[in-house]
């Protein structure tokens, strides 16, 4: 990869290199001592490896990064600068560096196996500085468009006579308008016919449009545009949020742009495979959430493992908390439920009912004479953060293995309740914060998760606030193949779906099968 940092231009860093992780060329100018490795590693982890390349920019702390992918030679070019700066020439400069670098070293890049022996042998600094100087010069000398005065406009040339429409003029105008409308209709019919002609065939669905692509050519954005539009509509129909569907399609386009395809069939399978790979990457967590292992580790340290549940009203937080209680008891752990929903009438009674039912399924005789699950409650109208703190202290003293904290359902726009939730999490520092959401929602899921995370960050007193660690997706058995909410939620948070609720009984709790979800999503 290459990294460049000329202090004279406002650009702090510039990086270009291969996707295999080898740094092919690096440049850092005078006056910049800060390492570029951290931001680039964050870009690789959060964007490139997570298949989130729909945008060409990335922000890390005080730096803005612009990047460009070269799919033919599997290169990544990155430029970094202070995010407070507005550098209008960066995109063109990055394109110029990309083209000059690959053209100059085309022979070396074609022998990918030898790249590791060529590190630091790419003499590109002079070309880079020349291109930078040209880009800066063009941005400075580019003439500004002069604003037209009123007297130069067409409106000033009009007279009263010219504004009076004659009867004949109206008729002629009307006839012209009709001709234009008819022509438009004919064009629409023609295009409509062409579309159906393209989509008719063995592949069908959204990939049938690829029949119009020419084989043995380098795939371009223009080639993929029709199928990507169809793909976006397909994802939205499967309940993927509209913005995320667009970003996914942009990511697929960037992944395939510049690749040479052999035949129509190869192109179709390549586009489909690229989308499937992107979706699987999104659903597979960056970090593994292994609750049973984490509970055992906490137990070894003589402290309870604390899980806090949050989410909007009516999504099934208490019910799924009870399901997870049952799952933990089945795995041999004792559970304390903290009733911190002091707002909704009947919330404590609902948890007490679940406690009785769980203890009837797992009698105390099976657990050394001690109830497998207990309820810690202080009634209504009390401070939820204080109740959670008392419950955790009680669990530590009574050697409970797990504390499950039930919180009040709240809409993401309810500032007082969001502040109270942030306080509860900030004060008690739970080991896991789970967002409970419905599989039925589409665009609303994005709004909920963004605002929940934003509220937790805004109202936290810590420099590194706790955000949502994972997702419990409820009512997954009611959506057939419209599984798009799973994609929307994991894409927006970057966090895994830990459980999915698949029914009304305590046993109806499953881990998410990423491949099965993707297959349902791709089904026509």
N, C-alpha and C positions, 0 to 999 in steps of 0.2 A: 504494500500500500504506500501511498505518498502523502506526506504531510508537509504543508507549507505555511509559514507564518510571517509575512512581511509586515512590520509594524507601521510602515508608511501609509498603508492602504486602508487600515481599519480591519482588514482580515487578520484574525488571530491565528488560524490554523487551516491547513489544507491537506487532505489525505486521499490517496487513491491506491487501490490495490486489489488483490484477488480474493474471492469469496472463501477460499480455503484457509484464510487467516494469515497468509504470508504478507509481510510489509514489503512491497516492491520498491517504493520510493517515498522518502520523507524529507520535508524541508521546514525549518523553523527559522524565521528571521530574527534580527536583533531586536532587543527590547521586550521580548515575551519569554518569561521564565516558566510560566505555568504549563504543566504537562497536558497534552492533548489525549493521552491514553484513556483517562477516565470517561470523558464524554463519548469517545468512539466506542469503547466497550459497552457503555449504556445504550448507544445506538444499535449495536449488534444484538445485544440481549433483548432489548425492548421492541425493536422494529424488524430487523432483517431476519432473525431466527424465529420471530413470532409471526412472520408472514404479514406484517402491517406496513407494507411499502406503498400503500395507496397515495400517501403524501410524500413530497420530496424534501420536507423540512422536519427538524426535530430540535427540541429545546432541552438543554441540560444545564441547570443552575443559571449562570450568567451568560452562557454561550448559546448561540443559534447555530445549528448545523444544517447545511444543505448537502444532499447526496444524490448521486446518479449511479444507476446500475447498468452494467454492460453484460447482457446475457450471452452474447456470442463467445466472449473470452472469460466470462465469469469474473468481472472486475467490479470493484466498488470505489467510487471517487467521492471524497468528502471534503467540504470546506467549512471552516468555523470562524465565527466573528461574534463580537459582543452584541447581545440581543437588543441593546438600546440603540444600536446604529441601524440606519436604513440605507442599505447598499443596493442600488437598483441594478447594478451590472453583474451581480453574483451569478444569476442563472445562466447568462450568456457566457460568462467567463468559465463556468464549470463545463458547459457544453464544448467550448473551444479546447480546454485542457483535455477533456475526454477524447475528442477526435484526434488531436495532435499526438497524444500519448499512444493511443492504439495504432495510429497510422505509422508512427516512427518505429514502434517495437512489435509490429505485426508478426514478423517471423519468430521472435522469441516467445510471444504469447501463444502461438499455435502449438508450440512444444511445451505443454503445461507441466509435464513431468520434470522439466529442467528448471522451472522457475525458482525452486528453492536454492539452486546453485547460483542464481543471478541476482540475489538480494544485494542492494547497494551498488549494483553495476549499471543502473539506469541513469545515464547522465542527462537529466531533464531540467536542471535548474535554469539554464539560460533561456530555454523555450518558455518555461513557466513565467519568468520575470518579464519576458517580452510580451507574452499574452496578457499578463496582469497590467502592464503599462498601457497596452492598447485599450484594454477594457476600461481602465480608469480615464484615459484620454477621451474616449468616445462618450463616456457619461458626463464629462465636464463640458465638452465642446458641442454636445447635441443641442441644436437650436430649439428654443421653446416656441411653441405655436402661439402666434399673436392672436389675441382675442379680437374678433370682428366688431367693429363699431356698428351702430344702428344704421348709419348712412351707407355702409357697405353691404348691408343685408338685403335680401330680396323683398322683404316687407316694406322697406323704405321706397322701393321703386313702384309700388302699387298706387294706382289712382282710384278715385271714386268710380270712374267709368269701368275700370278693369274688374272691380269687385261686383258689378251688376251682371248677373247671369241671364242671358237671353233664353227664350224658350227653346230655340233651335240648339243653342249651346248645351242646354240641359239634356236634350234628347240625344245629341251626339255623345255627351258624357255618359249618359245612361247606357247607350249602345256599347260604348267602349268598355264600360264596367261589366256589362253582361258578357262581352267577349272574354274579358279577363277571367271572370268567374267560371265560364265554360271551359276555358283553357286550363284553369286550375283543377276543375273537376276531372278533366281528361287526364291531367298529369297524375292526380291522386289515384284514379282508376288504374292507370298504367303501372304506377309504383306498387299499388296493392296487388295487382296481378303478378308483378315480378317477385314480390315478397313470397306469395304463396307458391310460386313456381320454385323458388329457392328452397323453401322449407319442406316441400314434398319429397319424401324419400325414406330410406330405411332407417336413418338415425332418429328422425322425428324430434319433437319437442324443441327445446331451445338450441340444441346442437345441430339440428337439421339445417339451420341457416348457413352453416359452414360449407355447404355444398358450393356456394358461390366463390369460395377462396381458391386461388390458383396454387397448384402444388409446386414443389421445388423452387421456393422463393423465400426471401427473408420476411418474416411476419412483421407487419407494421401495425401501428395503432389504428390506422384507417381500415385495414383488413378486418380487425377484430371488433370494430365499433358496433356493427349490427348485432353480433352474437352477444357482446357484453351488455347491450341494452336489453336484449331478451333475457339474459341471465339475471340482470338486476330485477326485472319484473317478476321472474320466477322466485327469487329469494324473498321479495316483498310479499308475494302471495303465500309463502310458507312462514310468514310472521316475523321475518327479519326486519329490524328497523330500517327505514328508508336510507338514512345517512350511512349506516353501516353497510348496507347492500352496495351502495355506491363506492365506498372505500374498498370493499372486498373486490369489486370488479376492477377498480383502478390498480389494486395490488396484483391481480392476475395479469392485467395488461402489461405492467412493468416487468413482471416475471418472464413473460413470453416475448416481449418486443425485441426484435433483433435475432431471434432464433430462426434457423433455417429448417423448414419442414419439407418432407418428401412428397406426400400425397395428401389428398383430402382426408382420408381416414386418419392419417397421422396427425393432421391439424386438429381434427375433432377430438381425438383421444387426448392430445396434448392439452387442449383448453380444459377439457373435463377433468383431467388428472391434476392440472394446476389448481383448479378450484377445490377439488377434493382435498389435496394436500394442505392448502391454506386453511380450510375449515377444520381439519384434524389437528393442525398445529394450534389453532385458536382454542379448541376444546381441551387439549392436553395441557395441564397446568405447568407454569414455569417452575413451581416448587410443588413437591408432593405433600398433600395433607394426609397424614397417617395418624388419626386420632387415637387409636388403640396404643400405638407405640409411644405417642406423646403422653398419654395418661400413665403408662408404666414408668416413664422417665420422671414425671412429676411425683409419682408415688414413691419412687426411690429417694426423692429429695424431701419426703415427708410433708408434702403440700398438695392441696387439691388442684385438679386441672379445671380451669374456669372457661366456660363457653357462654358468650352473650348473644342472644337472638334479637334481631331488629328487623323492621320492615313496615310497610304501610298497613292500613286497617284491612282486616278480613281476608288475609292471604293464607291463614292457617298456621301462625307461629306456635300457638299453644299446642295444637294437635301434633305438629311435627316435632316439637320439643318432647312430647310424650313418646312418640315413635323412637326418637334417638335415645330417650331414657330406657325404653324396652331393649333396644339394641345393645346398650352398654351393660344392662343387667344380664342379658344373655351371655355376654362376654366376661361375666364374673366381677363386675365393678359395682360399688355402692354409689348411689346418686342422691344429691340434695338439690331440690328445685327451689329457686329463690323467686318468690312472687313479687316482682318489681313493677307489674302493671297495676299501679294504684289509681288509675284514671278510669278504666272501663268497668262499668257495673257488671258483676258476675265473673270477672277475670279470675279472682282467687278461688271462687267456688268451682270453676271449670278445672283448675289445676288440682284441687282437692279430689274431685271425681276421678281424674286420671291417676292420682296417687293411690286411691283405694283399689281401682281396677288393676293397676300394675302389681300391687302387693298381693292381690288375690291370685294373680297368675304366677307370682313368685312368693309363696308364703315365707314368713320369717324363719320357719323350721329349716328351710333350705339354705339359710344364710346365717347360721349360728345363732338363731333366736333374735336376730336384729332385722327390722324392715329393710328391704332392698332399696326402697326409695322413700325419702321423707320430704315434707314441704316446709319451707321456712317463709312465714308471712307475718306481716305487721298491720294488715288491714288496708284501708283506703285513705287517700289524701296525704300520705307521708312522702318524704323525700326518697325517690327511687335509688339514688346513688348511695344514700346512707343504709338503706335496707340491704343492698347488694354487698356493701362492706361488712355489715354484721353477719350476713349469711356466709361469706367466705371465711371470716374468723371462726364462726361456729363449726363450719366444715373442717377446718384445720384442727380444731380442738377435739372434734368427735371422729377424726380420721376418715372422713368421706373421701372417696376417690375423685369424684367429679361434682362440680357445681354447675347447674344449668340456669342461667339468668333469663327469665322471661320479662320482656319490656313491653310498654304500651305501644300499640299500633299508632303510627303517625304519618300524615301526609308530608311529602318532602318539602312543601311550602310553609309548613307550620313552624315558624321560627322559635317560639318558646319551647315546644316539645323537642325540636331538633337540638336546641341548646342543652336541654336536660339530658338527652341521650349522650351528647358529646361529653357532658360532665361525668355521667356514670362511667363511661369508658375511660375517660382521662384519670379519674380518681382510682378506679379499681384495677386498671391494666389487665383485662382478661387475656387468657392465652390464645383465644380464638374469637373473632367477631364474625358471626354468620348473618348474612342478609337473606331473609326469606321472601321469595317472590313467586308470582304465579307464572306458569308456563303459557297462560292464555294471552298475556300482554305482548304488544309489539313495540311501537315507538315509545310507549309509556315506560317501559323497562329502562330505557336509556336515561330518560329524565329522572326517574326515581334514583337510580344508582349514582348518577353524576351529582345530584343534589345531596344525597346522603353522604357521599364521600366529601363533598365540598363543605357541608355543615360540620362534619367531624373534624376537618382540617381547620376551618375558620374559628371554631369555638374551643379548640384545644389550646392549652397553655404550654404544651411541649413544642420544642423545635422540630421534633419528628413525630407528628401526630399519628395515632393509630387509625387506620382506615379499615375498610371491609376486607377480611382475609379469605372469605369463601362464600359460596351461595348454596342455599337449599331451594330447589325448584319444585313447587307444589303443583298438584293437579295435572301431573304429566300424563296420566292415563286418559285424560279427556280431550287431547288435542290431535289424535290420529297422527298424521305426518307433518303437521304444522309446528315444527320444533324450533322455529327461528328464534324464539326468546332465549334459548340456551346460547345461541351464537351471539346475540345482542349483548347479553349480560356478561359473558366472559370476555368479549371483545372490548367492552367499555371499561372494565375493571382490570383486566389482565389476571384475574383470580379464578380459581377452579370452581366448578360445580361439585360440591362435596357429596350431596345426596339429592335424589329426586323422589318425590312422593308419588306413589302409583296406586293409591286406593285409600280405603277408610279404616283398615285394621292396623294394628301395631306392627304387623309383619310387612306392610306395604311401604317399604323404604329400600331404595336401591342405589348402588353406585352408578354413575353415568358411563355408558358405553359410547365412546366418541365415534367409533366406526358406524355403529348402528344409527346414531343421530345423523351423521353425514349421509348415510345411505337413504334415510327417510327424507332428508332435505333435498337430495338429488333426484328423488323419484318424480317422474313427470306427472 
